[in-house]
């Protein structure tokens, strides 16, 4: 069946449920897992940010991004270890998570993606869009969606 599954997470409760189910699925199929997240890209400070002395360097942004990714991965990694699932982690800075997920699955040689559907409807879906729908549309590999 599947040998390498990408499990994207943003650290939300909904994504956490999908991580739990994805790890159980990986355990049942004997697949290894790559836990993945995308954190926001560095944005050049505008004049107001500079004037208020709240600007941060690219180096500091990179440091904070790595720390945020570690915080997101900590509970998922603990679950993977407890379940005995072979796993690794990866993150990128991207303001387009769906594109980052598809690219990560390809670069890691994954043969499936297991992800959450946040279940937005109405105006929220129209405003925020659906990262899951974008992954389903653009991924060339099977994508399992947990609701």
Number of C-alpha atoms within 10 A of each C-alpha: 8 15 14 22 27 29 30 31 25 18 19 12 12 17 21 20 18 23 26 17 17 25 30 16 15 25 17 10 13 17 20 21 26 21 23 22 25 24 20 13 15 17 11 12 14 9 10 10 12 12 10 8 10 9 17 14 12 13 10 12 17 16 11 13 20 17 12 17 22 16 12 19 24 12 15 23 21 11 16 24 13 9 14 14 19 17 19 14 17 17 20 19 18 16 13 14 21 22 16 21 29 21 14 22 23 16 9 14 13 22 18 23 26 23 27 25 16 17 11 13 12 7 9 11 13 10 10 10 13 18 19 20 12 16 20 18 11 14 18 13 15 14 19 18 16 16 12
